[in-house]
Amino acid sequence: MKGIVMANPAKWNDLVGQQVQIQHHGRTIRTGYVEEVTAAADALWIEAHGIDGRALYEKAQGHTVLPFTEHEGADRGHRG
């Protein structure tokens, strides 16, 4: 996976369709594409990919989200 991770956590309601890193206590625990965000923008779903199922992450549980900015011509993997 190629890309530059932005240093600041993003507004979750702006992330649908974007590739992100999910972090918990400063450690990356998952990367993937945001499928849905709750209306209150306090939780989001990362879409399933390979053996990793669809997963819900909540701000109240201490998760932060860092969006990727892709390099020109970067491989988007399963998103084509």
Secondary structure, DSSP 8 states (H G I E B T S, - for coil): ---EE-SS---GGG-TT-EEEEEETTEEEEEEEEEEE-TTSSEEEE--BTTB--EEEEGGGTEEEEEEE--TT---GGG-
